[in-house]
Amino acid sequence: MFVVSGSTHQRLGVALAQETGAEFCGVINKRFPDGERYVRVLRSVAGHDVTVVQNTFPDESIVELLLILEALREAGATSITTIIPYMGYARQERTFQSGEAISARAVARPVGALSDRVFTVSVHTDEVLSFFGCPTQDIDGLQEAVRYLKGFKPGLVVAPDEGAREWCARAAKELKAPLHVMSKIRVDDRTVETDSGKVKVKGLTVVILDDIISTGGTIASAARLLKNAGAGQVLAACTHGLFIEDAANRLRVCDDILSSDTLEGVYTRYSIAPAIAAAL
């Protein structure tokens, strides 16, 4: 088996190849002077199974993924498994107003048409999987987060809002730590008001856990309350670390920020590769 990585996932691709004992296959990936993308797979993949690792975020990554998949089909790969660690556009799986696109379906259909199977990681909703039109599976990203967090021996797991309760409850059980759920009121797209309620955190290492950290507003608000309540250390942990806009500054209230390599960046602390390898 070969593992091929797009530009979003060089480190994860190498880690996955090591986990599975596959060969890592390089790709020439560049742009023409007019801005169009060019890709070329550097190994002969005819008659081989190939796993492709690439996000559909940001937008240009979608075109890159489609070109890689087409190149592998043209080169005669026996089967193509597509791994989408973070699926962009997955949060619009239905229309909310007349005239909108079902964005998740628009992205999933062409990817599925060029793949024999598709894996996502902690996708927004399982409904998205039906849009690919081929065998699919969502990989639970929480297990690797919990494995990494065990090293910090947290005294409390905090869900930043009610929507994260189930996710955090599973983590708290594995970490053998109590769970506390914050209440949240969203003022607008970028502003939230958080209430911690009654919680005893003095001197504790506290983990605020969510599947996605985007602007960081909710997490920062929760962290500030926990710090003011006397928490010894506040960690923000997630599977998908988008960290858009001014998230880095907002999250400075946290002692550390821990995210996986579904989105590779400065806050990547652990790899999702073992979970993907197990699924494969």
Backbone as numpy.savetxt, mean C-alpha at the origin, in Angstrom:
# Nx Ny Nz CAx CAy CAz Cx Cy Cz
10.91 -18.95 -12.70 10.08 -17.75 -12.70 10.94 -16.51 -12.70
10.48 -15.48 -13.40 11.13 -14.18 -13.41 10.28 -13.17 -12.64
10.94 -12.23 -11.99 10.25 -11.09 -11.39 10.69 -9.84 -12.14
9.72 -9.08 -12.61 9.98 -7.84 -13.34 9.39 -6.69 -12.54
10.17 -5.65 -12.31 9.68 -4.48 -11.57 9.58 -3.28 -12.47
8.49 -2.53 -12.30 8.41 -1.21 -12.91 9.18 -0.23 -12.06
9.18 1.02 -12.45 9.99 2.03 -11.77 9.51 2.32 -10.35
8.27 1.96 -10.02 7.77 2.25 -8.67 8.31 1.27 -7.64
8.90 0.16 -8.09 9.19 -0.90 -7.13 10.47 -1.68 -7.38
11.58 -1.00 -7.52 12.84 -1.70 -7.71 13.24 -2.50 -6.46
13.11 -1.90 -5.28 13.52 -2.59 -4.05 12.59 -3.76 -3.74
11.31 -3.54 -3.86 10.36 -4.61 -3.57 10.51 -5.74 -4.57
10.76 -5.43 -5.82 10.95 -6.46 -6.83 12.13 -7.36 -6.51
13.24 -6.77 -6.12 14.42 -7.54 -5.76 14.14 -8.39 -4.52
13.48 -7.81 -3.52 13.15 -8.54 -2.30 12.23 -9.73 -2.59
11.26 -9.52 -3.50 10.34 -10.60 -3.86 11.07 -11.72 -4.59
11.98 -11.37 -5.49 12.77 -12.38 -6.18 13.56 -13.23 -5.19
14.13 -12.58 -4.18 14.89 -13.31 -3.16 13.99 -14.21 -2.34
12.81 -13.72 -1.99 11.87 -14.50 -1.19 11.39 -15.75 -1.92
11.19 -15.64 -3.23 10.61 -16.73 -4.01 11.65 -17.59 -4.72
12.92 -17.16 -4.72 13.96 -17.88 -5.44 13.89 -17.68 -6.94
13.19 -16.63 -7.37 13.05 -16.32 -8.80 14.23 -15.47 -9.27
14.35 -15.33 -10.58 15.36 -14.45 -11.16 14.77 -13.06 -11.35
15.55 -12.05 -10.99 15.10 -10.68 -11.21 15.46 -10.27 -12.63
14.50 -9.76 -13.35 14.69 -9.40 -14.76 14.69 -7.89 -14.91
15.76 -7.36 -15.45 15.87 -5.92 -15.65 15.02 -5.43 -16.82
14.70 -4.15 -16.76 13.89 -3.51 -17.81 14.53 -2.17 -18.17
14.71 -1.93 -19.47 15.08 -0.59 -19.92 13.82 0.26 -19.87
13.89 1.35 -19.17 12.71 2.16 -18.92 13.10 3.62 -19.09
12.65 4.23 -20.17 13.04 5.62 -20.44 11.91 6.35 -21.15
12.15 7.61 -21.41 11.16 8.41 -22.13 11.74 8.93 -23.44
10.90 8.98 -24.45 11.27 9.61 -25.71 11.28 11.13 -25.51
11.91 11.86 -26.43 11.94 13.33 -26.30 10.56 13.97 -26.18
9.54 13.34 -26.76 8.19 13.92 -26.68 7.46 13.54 -25.39
8.13 12.79 -24.51 7.54 12.43 -23.22 6.92 11.06 -23.16
6.74 10.39 -24.31 6.16 9.06 -24.28 7.16 8.06 -23.70
6.63 7.01 -23.05 7.48 6.05 -22.35 7.89 4.90 -23.27
9.09 4.38 -23.01 9.62 3.22 -23.73 10.06 2.20 -22.69
9.66 0.92 -22.88 10.16 -0.14 -22.02 10.64 -1.31 -22.87
11.65 -2.01 -22.36 12.16 -3.21 -23.03 12.64 -4.19 -21.96
12.10 -5.40 -21.99 12.50 -6.44 -21.05 13.83 -7.03 -21.50
14.79 -7.16 -20.57 16.17 -7.49 -20.94 16.49 -8.98 -20.93
15.55 -9.83 -20.54 15.81 -11.27 -20.55 14.80 -11.95 -21.46
15.16 -13.11 -21.96 14.22 -13.90 -22.75 13.24 -14.59 -21.79
11.99 -14.22 -21.88 11.00 -14.77 -20.96 10.09 -15.79 -21.65
10.36 -16.10 -22.91 9.54 -17.07 -23.64 9.52 -18.40 -22.90
8.30 -18.90 -22.65 8.17 -20.18 -21.97 8.32 -20.12 -20.46
8.40 -18.92 -19.89 8.58 -18.77 -18.44 7.37 -18.06 -17.82
7.15 -18.35 -16.54 6.17 -17.61 -15.75 6.82 -16.32 -15.27
6.08 -15.23 -15.35 6.63 -13.92 -14.97 5.70 -13.24 -13.99
6.30 -12.64 -12.96 5.56 -11.82 -12.00 5.99 -10.38 -12.16
5.04 -9.50 -12.34 5.30 -8.07 -12.52 4.87 -7.32 -11.27
5.74 -6.44 -10.79 5.44 -5.63 -9.60 5.42 -4.16 -10.00
4.24 -3.54 -9.91 4.12 -2.14 -10.30 2.81 -1.56 -9.77
2.87 -0.34 -9.29 1.67 0.36 -8.83 0.91 0.99 -9.98
-0.34 1.35 -9.71 -1.11 2.18 -10.66 -1.24 3.58 -10.09
-0.20 4.04 -9.44 -0.11 5.36 -8.85 1.35 5.78 -8.86
1.69 7.00 -9.29 0.79 8.01 -9.87 0.39 7.65 -11.30
-0.27 8.57 -11.98 -0.91 8.27 -13.27 0.03 7.63 -14.29
1.24 8.16 -14.41 2.15 7.65 -15.45 2.53 6.19 -15.22
2.37 5.72 -13.99 2.69 4.32 -13.69 1.73 3.36 -14.36
0.52 3.82 -14.65 -0.46 2.97 -15.33 0.02 2.64 -16.74
0.46 3.66 -17.46 0.98 3.45 -18.82 2.20 2.55 -18.79
3.09 2.79 -17.85 4.29 1.96 -17.73 3.92 0.50 -17.50
2.97 0.25 -16.61 2.55 -1.13 -16.34 1.97 -1.79 -17.58
1.12 -1.09 -18.31 0.51 -1.66 -19.51 1.57 -1.99 -20.56
2.57 -1.14 -20.70 3.63 -1.40 -21.66 4.47 -2.62 -21.26
4.75 -2.76 -19.97 5.50 -3.93 -19.50 4.71 -5.21 -19.75
3.43 -5.20 -19.44 2.59 -6.37 -19.65 2.51 -6.73 -21.13
2.35 -5.73 -21.98 2.31 -5.97 -23.43 3.63 -6.53 -23.93
4.74 -6.01 -23.41 6.06 -6.49 -23.82 6.25 -7.96 -23.44
5.78 -8.34 -22.27 5.91 -9.73 -21.82 5.03 -10.66 -22.65
3.84 -10.21 -22.99 2.96 -11.01 -23.86 3.63 -11.20 -25.23
4.16 -10.11 -25.77 4.81 -10.17 -27.08 6.03 -11.08 -27.04
6.72 -11.12 -25.90 7.94 -11.92 -25.77 7.66 -13.40 -25.50
6.39 -13.77 -25.31 6.04 -15.18 -25.19 6.05 -15.75 -23.79
5.83 -14.91 -22.77 5.75 -15.41 -21.40 4.61 -16.42 -21.28
4.86 -17.51 -20.57 3.83 -18.54 -20.40 2.65 -18.02 -19.59
2.95 -17.32 -18.50 1.91 -16.73 -17.67 2.43 -15.42 -17.08
1.50 -14.52 -16.82 1.86 -13.22 -16.23 1.00 -12.99 -14.99
1.68 -12.85 -13.88 1.02 -12.49 -12.62 1.37 -11.04 -12.31
0.37 -10.22 -12.13 0.60 -8.81 -11.84 0.35 -8.53 -10.37
1.35 -7.96 -9.72 1.23 -7.55 -8.32 1.10 -6.02 -8.29
0.00 -5.53 -7.74 -0.20 -4.08 -7.58 -0.16 -3.79 -6.08
1.00 -3.44 -5.54 1.11 -3.22 -4.10 0.19 -2.11 -3.60
0.14 -1.00 -4.34 -0.82 0.05 -4.01 -1.59 0.38 -5.27
-2.89 0.14 -5.25 -3.70 0.38 -6.45 -4.29 1.77 -6.42
-3.76 2.63 -7.26 -4.34 3.95 -7.43 -5.71 3.84 -8.09
-6.59 4.74 -7.75 -7.96 4.84 -8.26 -8.91 3.80 -7.67
-8.42 3.01 -6.71 -9.28 1.97 -6.12 -10.38 2.55 -5.24
-10.22 3.82 -4.84 -11.20 4.39 -3.91 -12.47 4.90 -4.61
-12.51 4.81 -5.95 -13.77 5.12 -6.63 -14.24 3.87 -7.36
-14.91 3.01 -6.61 -15.40 1.75 -7.16 -16.84 1.86 -7.61
-17.43 3.06 -7.46 -18.80 3.31 -7.90 -18.94 4.81 -8.19
-20.04 5.18 -8.81 -20.27 6.60 -9.07 -20.99 7.23 -7.88
-20.58 8.43 -7.56 -21.20 9.18 -6.47 -22.12 10.28 -7.02
-21.81 10.74 -8.24 -22.63 11.73 -8.91 -22.77 11.35 -10.38
-23.83 11.78 -11.00 -24.06 11.50 -12.41 -22.92 12.05 -13.26
-22.49 11.25 -14.21 -21.45 11.70 -15.14 -20.05 11.30 -14.74
-19.87 10.66 -13.59 -18.54 10.25 -13.15 -18.12 8.92 -13.78
-16.81 8.70 -13.82 -16.27 7.40 -14.23 -16.13 6.51 -12.99
-16.31 5.21 -13.18 -15.94 4.26 -12.14 -14.44 4.01 -12.35
-13.64 4.82 -11.69 -12.21 4.88 -11.96 -11.51 3.55 -11.73
-11.88 2.84 -10.66 -11.25 1.57 -10.36 -11.44 0.57 -11.50
-12.62 0.56 -12.09 -12.89 -0.35 -13.21 -12.12 0.06 -14.45
-12.02 1.37 -14.70 -11.30 1.86 -15.88 -9.83 1.47 -15.84
-9.25 1.45 -14.65 -7.85 1.07 -14.49 -7.68 -0.45 -14.50
-8.60 -1.15 -13.84 -8.46 -2.60 -13.68 -8.65 -3.38 -14.98
-9.59 -2.96 -15.81 -9.91 -3.73 -17.02 -8.71 -3.98 -17.93
-7.97 -2.95 -18.35 -6.84 -3.21 -19.24 -5.72 -4.00 -18.58
-5.52 -3.80 -17.28 -4.50 -4.59 -16.57 -4.89 -6.06 -16.54
-6.16 -6.32 -16.21 -6.63 -7.69 -16.17 -6.60 -8.38 -17.53
-6.85 -7.61 -18.59 -6.85 -8.18 -19.95 -5.48 -8.69 -20.36
-4.42 -8.12 -19.78 -3.05 -8.51 -20.13 -2.41 -9.42 -19.09
-3.18 -9.79 -18.05 -2.65 -10.61 -16.96 -3.42 -11.92 -16.85
-2.74 -12.95 -16.36 -3.41 -14.22 -16.08 -4.00 -14.22 -14.69
-3.41 -13.46 -13.79 -3.97 -13.25 -12.45 -3.40 -11.97 -11.88
-4.12 -11.41 -10.94 -3.72 -10.13 -10.35 -3.82 -10.23 -8.82
-2.79 -9.70 -8.16 -2.80 -9.60 -6.70 -2.73 -8.12 -6.33
-3.56 -7.72 -5.37 -3.46 -6.39 -4.78 -3.05 -6.56 -3.32
-2.70 -5.46 -2.68 -2.34 -5.51 -1.26 -3.23 -4.52 -0.50
-4.02 -5.05 0.43 -4.91 -4.22 1.26 -5.64 -3.19 0.39
-6.32 -3.68 -0.62 -7.04 -2.80 -1.53 -8.22 -2.16 -0.80
-8.66 -1.02 -1.29 -9.70 -0.23 -0.61 -10.96 -1.03 -0.33
-11.41 -1.78 -1.31 -12.58 -2.64 -1.13 -12.46 -3.84 -2.06
-12.92 -5.01 -1.59 -12.82 -6.22 -2.40 -13.63 -6.13 -3.68
-14.59 -5.24 -3.74 -15.41 -5.07 -4.95 -14.54 -4.75 -6.16
-13.42 -4.08 -5.92 -12.51 -3.70 -7.00 -11.98 -4.94 -7.73
-11.80 -6.03 -7.01 -11.20 -7.22 -7.61 -12.01 -7.76 -8.77
-13.32 -7.59 -8.73 -14.18 -8.12 -9.80 -13.98 -7.38 -11.11
-13.38 -6.20 -11.07 -13.22 -5.40 -12.28 -12.10 -5.91 -13.18
-11.18 -6.71 -12.68 -10.03 -7.14 -13.48 -10.40 -8.17 -14.54
-11.43 -8.96 -14.30 -11.87 -9.94 -15.29 -10.95 -11.15 -15.40
-10.13 -11.39 -14.38 -9.26 -12.56 -14.33 -9.16 -12.98 -12.87
-8.57 -14.14 -12.56 -8.43 -14.53 -11.16 -7.67 -13.48 -10.34
-8.20 -13.16 -9.17 -7.61 -12.10 -8.35 -7.54 -12.53 -6.89
-6.69 -11.85 -6.14 -6.61 -12.06 -4.70 -6.06 -10.80 -4.06
-6.63 -10.42 -2.93 -6.08 -9.31 -2.16 -5.25 -9.87 -1.02
-4.04 -9.37 -0.88 -3.11 -9.82 0.15 -3.24 -8.91 1.37
-3.35 -9.51 2.52 -3.50 -8.76 3.77 -2.15 -8.15 4.17
-2.06 -6.82 4.06 -0.81 -6.15 4.41 -0.59 -6.02 5.90
-1.62 -6.30 6.70 -1.50 -6.09 8.14 -0.50 -7.03 8.79
-0.39 -8.24 8.27 0.46 -9.24 8.93 1.92 -8.80 9.00
2.43 -8.16 7.94 3.82 -7.72 7.97 4.00 -6.49 8.87
2.97 -5.64 8.95 3.03 -4.50 9.86 3.12 -4.99 11.30
2.30 -5.96 11.64 2.30 -6.51 12.99 3.64 -7.16 13.32
4.16 -7.90 12.37 5.46 -8.55 12.60 6.53 -7.53 12.92
6.51 -6.41 12.20 7.51 -5.36 12.45 7.26 -4.65 13.77
6.00 -4.38 14.08 5.66 -3.63 15.28 5.94 -4.40 16.57
6.01 -5.72 16.49 6.30 -6.51 17.69 7.62 -6.10 18.34
8.55 -5.63 17.52 9.85 -5.21 18.05 9.76 -3.98 18.95
8.68 -3.21 18.85 8.51 -2.01 19.67 7.75 -2.28 20.97
7.16 -3.48 21.08 6.40 -3.87 22.26 5.40 -2.78 22.68
4.49 -2.42 21.81 3.55 -1.33 22.12 2.63 -1.67 23.29
2.33 -0.65 24.10 1.42 -0.84 25.22 -0.01 -0.53 24.87
-0.23 0.07 23.71 -1.58 0.41 23.27 -1.60 0.56 21.75
-2.64 0.03 21.13 -2.89 0.24 19.70 -4.07 1.18 19.58
-3.90 2.23 18.78 -4.95 3.23 18.63 -5.48 3.23 17.19
-6.79 3.10 17.05 -7.44 3.30 15.76 -7.81 4.77 15.65
-7.37 5.47 14.60 -7.61 6.92 14.52 -9.07 7.30 14.31
-9.90 6.34 13.89 -11.33 6.59 13.72 -12.06 5.26 13.72
-13.37 5.33 13.70 -14.19 4.12 13.76 -13.95 3.20 12.57
-13.65 3.81 11.41 -13.43 3.01 10.21 -12.23 2.09 10.30
-11.28 2.41 11.17 -10.07 1.59 11.32 -10.19 0.59 12.46
-11.36 0.51 13.09 -11.51 -0.35 14.27 -11.16 -1.81 13.99
-11.78 -2.39 12.98 -11.55 -3.81 12.70 -10.09 -4.10 12.39
-9.50 -3.25 11.54 -8.09 -3.38 11.15 -7.19 -3.36 12.39
-7.42 -2.39 13.26 -6.59 -2.21 14.45 -6.87 -3.27 15.52
-8.12 -3.75 15.59 -8.46 -4.79 16.56 -7.67 -6.07 16.27
-7.55 -6.39 15.00 -6.77 -7.59 14.64 -5.31 -7.42 15.02
-4.78 -6.21 14.79 -3.39 -5.94 15.14 -3.18 -6.00 16.65
-4.10 -5.39 17.39 -3.99 -5.37 18.85 -3.99 -6.78 19.42
-4.82 -7.65 18.86 -4.88 -9.03 19.32 -3.53 -9.72 19.10
-2.94 -9.53 17.92 -1.65 -10.14 17.61 -0.52 -9.56 18.48
-0.63 -8.28 18.77 0.41 -7.60 19.56 0.19 -7.75 21.06
-0.93 -8.39 21.43 -1.27 -8.58 22.84 -1.29 -7.24 23.58
-1.93 -6.26 22.95 -2.05 -4.92 23.51 -3.51 -4.49 23.47
-3.93 -3.64 24.40 -5.31 -3.14 24.35 -5.54 -2.22 23.15
-6.80 -2.07 22.79 -7.19 -1.22 21.65 -7.97 -0.03 22.16
-7.68 1.14 21.56 -8.48 2.33 21.83 -8.87 2.95 20.49
-10.15 3.32 20.36 -10.66 3.89 19.11 -10.97 5.36 19.32
-10.33 6.22 18.52 -10.60 7.66 18.57 -11.92 7.95 17.85
-12.54 9.06 18.21 -13.70 9.54 17.45 -13.24 10.70 16.59
-13.83 10.83 15.40 -13.36 11.83 14.43 -14.54 12.51 13.77
-14.42 13.82 13.62 -15.37 14.60 12.83 -14.59 15.27 11.71
-14.97 15.00 10.47 -14.28 15.61 9.33 -14.93 16.95 9.01
-14.13 18.02 9.12 -14.62 19.37 8.84 -14.67 19.61 7.34
-13.58 19.25 6.63 -13.53 19.32 5.18 -12.51 18.30 4.70
-12.13 18.36 3.40 -11.23 17.35 2.83 -9.88 17.29 3.53
-9.46 18.40 4.16 -8.13 18.46 4.75 -8.13 18.70 6.26
-9.29 18.89 6.84 -9.36 19.23 8.26 -10.24 18.25 9.01
-9.70 17.71 10.13 -10.48 16.81 10.96 -10.34 17.25 12.42
-11.37 16.93 13.19 -11.33 17.16 14.63 -11.41 15.80 15.30
-10.47 15.55 16.22 -10.36 14.24 16.86 -10.59 14.36 18.35
-11.26 13.37 18.92 -11.49 13.31 20.35 -10.98 11.97 20.86
-10.08 12.02 21.83 -9.49 10.78 22.34 -10.34 10.10 23.39
-11.28 10.84 23.98 -12.05 10.26 25.07 -11.16 9.97 26.26
-11.58 9.05 27.12 -10.78 8.71 28.29 -9.81 7.59 27.93
-8.53 7.90 28.02 -7.51 6.89 27.71 -6.29 7.14 28.58
-5.75 6.07 29.17 -4.56 6.17 30.01 -3.34 5.71 29.21
-2.46 6.63 28.91 -1.31 6.32 28.07 0.02 6.75 28.68
0.01 7.25 29.89 1.22 7.82 30.47 2.37 6.82 30.46
3.46 7.23 29.79 4.67 6.41 29.73 4.63 5.27 28.73
3.50 5.07 28.05 3.37 3.93 27.14 3.91 4.23 25.74
4.35 3.17 25.07 4.60 3.25 23.63 3.27 2.98 22.93
2.80 3.97 22.18 1.49 3.88 21.54 1.66 3.84 20.02
0.94 2.92 19.38 0.96 2.82 17.92 -0.39 3.26 17.37
-0.38 4.29 16.54 -1.59 4.67 15.80 -1.49 3.96 14.45
-2.46 3.13 14.16 -2.36 2.26 13.00 -3.51 2.49 12.04
-3.18 2.55 10.73 -4.21 2.68 9.70 -3.71 2.01 8.43
-4.61 1.72 7.50 -4.16 1.10 6.26 -3.46 2.11 5.36
-3.95 3.37 5.33 -3.38 4.41 4.48 -3.14 5.67 5.31
-1.96 6.27 5.14 -1.75 7.63 5.63 -1.59 8.51 4.40
-2.50 9.46 4.24 -2.50 10.34 3.07 -1.96 11.72 3.43
-2.83 12.62 3.85 -2.36 13.96 4.25 -1.81 13.96 5.67
-2.14 12.94 6.44 -1.62 12.83 7.80 -2.39 13.62 8.84
-3.45 14.31 8.43 -4.19 15.16 9.36 -4.81 14.41 10.52
-5.47 13.30 10.23 -6.12 12.51 11.27 -5.09 11.93 12.24
-4.01 11.38 11.69 -2.97 10.76 12.52 -2.30 11.81 13.40
-1.99 12.98 12.84 -1.31 14.04 13.59 -2.19 14.52 14.74
-3.47 14.67 14.47 -4.40 15.12 15.50 -4.46 14.11 16.65
-4.52 12.83 16.30 -4.55 11.78 17.32 -3.24 11.75 18.11
-2.12 11.88 17.41 -0.81 11.84 18.06 -0.65 12.99 19.06
-1.14 14.15 18.69 -1.03 15.32 19.57 -1.80 15.09 20.86
-2.99 14.53 20.76 -3.79 14.24 21.94 -3.10 13.22 22.83
-2.51 12.21 22.23 -1.84 11.16 22.99 -0.58 11.70 23.69
0.14 12.56 22.98 1.33 13.20 23.59 0.91 14.05 24.79
-0.14 14.82 24.61 -0.62 15.68 25.69 -1.11 14.87 26.88
-1.53 13.63 26.61 -2.00 12.76 27.69 -0.85 12.04 28.38
0.38 12.26 27.90 1.55 11.69 28.57 2.15 10.45 27.96
1.77 10.10 26.73 2.36 8.92 26.08 3.88 9.07 26.01
4.59 7.97 26.29 6.04 8.02 26.25 6.58 8.10 24.83
5.94 7.39 23.92 6.35 7.35 22.52 5.12 7.11 21.66
4.98 7.89 20.61 3.85 7.72 19.69 4.39 7.39 18.30
3.99 6.24 17.80 4.40 5.78 16.47 3.18 5.79 15.55
3.37 6.26 14.32 2.33 6.19 13.29 2.72 5.10 12.31
1.86 4.12 12.13 2.18 2.98 11.26 1.07 2.75 10.25
1.46 2.33 9.05 0.48 2.06 8.00 1.05 1.08 7.00
0.18 0.56 6.15 0.64 -0.24 5.00 1.01 0.69 3.86
0.08 1.57 3.47 0.28 2.46 2.33 0.60 3.87 2.81
1.81 4.31 2.61 2.20 5.66 3.02 2.24 6.60 1.83
1.15 7.34 1.61 1.12 8.31 0.52 1.87 9.59 0.88
1.63 10.09 2.08 2.31 11.28 2.60 2.28 12.44 1.60
1.09 12.84 1.22 0.94 13.91 0.23 0.85 15.27 0.93
0.97 16.31 0.11 0.90 17.69 0.58 1.90 17.92 1.72
1.42 18.41 2.87 2.32 18.77 3.97 2.35 17.70 5.05
2.15 16.45 4.67 2.04 15.37 5.64 3.28 15.24 6.51
4.46 15.38 5.93 5.70 15.21 6.69 5.77 16.19 7.86
5.41 17.45 7.62 5.42 18.43 8.70 4.35 18.15 9.74
3.16 17.76 9.28 2.08 17.46 10.21 2.47 16.32 11.16
3.18 15.34 10.61 3.47 14.13 11.38 4.73 14.24 12.23
5.33 15.42 12.28 6.51 15.61 13.12 6.19 15.43 14.60
4.93 15.51 14.95 4.51 15.29 16.33 4.73 13.83 16.74
4.80 12.93 15.78 5.05 11.51 16.05 6.55 11.27 16.28
6.86 10.27 17.08 8.27 9.94 17.31 8.87 9.20 16.12
8.05 8.47 15.39 8.52 7.82 14.16 7.32 7.49 13.30
7.57 7.34 12.01 6.54 7.01 11.03 6.99 5.74 10.33
6.14 4.75 10.32 6.51 3.42 9.83 5.56 2.98 8.73
6.06 2.82 7.52 5.20 2.35 6.44 5.91 1.23 5.68
5.14 0.50 4.88 5.70 -0.60 4.11 6.23 -0.12 2.77
6.75 -1.04 1.99 7.27 -0.69 0.67 6.24 -0.86 -0.44
4.94 -0.86 -0.09 3.94 -0.79 -1.16 4.05 0.55 -1.88
4.54 1.55 -1.15 4.92 2.84 -1.72 6.30 3.16 -1.15
7.32 3.04 -1.97 8.69 3.17 -1.47 9.04 4.64 -1.24
9.58 4.94 -0.07 9.94 6.32 0.26 10.75 6.40 1.53
10.91 7.60 2.05 11.79 7.82 3.20 11.23 7.19 4.47
9.92 6.92 4.53 9.34 6.33 5.73 9.15 4.82 5.61
9.65 4.22 4.54 9.56 2.77 4.39 10.44 2.09 5.44
9.82 1.28 6.28 10.54 0.62 7.36 10.48 -0.91 7.27
9.51 -1.44 6.56 9.40 -2.90 6.47 8.88 -3.28 5.09
9.11 -4.55 4.73 8.75 -5.01 3.39 7.51 -5.89 3.41
6.73 -5.77 2.36 5.55 -6.60 2.19 5.89 -7.86 1.39
7.15 -7.99 0.98 7.58 -9.10 0.13 7.24 -10.48 0.71
7.45 -10.75 2.01 7.11 -12.08 2.53 5.63 -12.44 2.35
4.73 -11.47 2.53 3.31 -11.73 2.37 2.96 -12.02 0.91
3.59 -11.30 -0.02 3.35 -11.54 -1.43 3.89 -12.92 -1.82
5.09 -13.25 -1.36 5.69 -14.55 -1.68 4.81 -15.70 -1.18
4.26 -15.54 0.01 3.37 -16.58 0.56 2.13 -16.75 -0.29
1.59 -15.63 -0.78 0.39 -15.68 -1.63 0.69 -16.36 -2.97
1.87 -16.06 -3.52 2.26 -16.66 -4.80 2.44 -18.16 -4.68
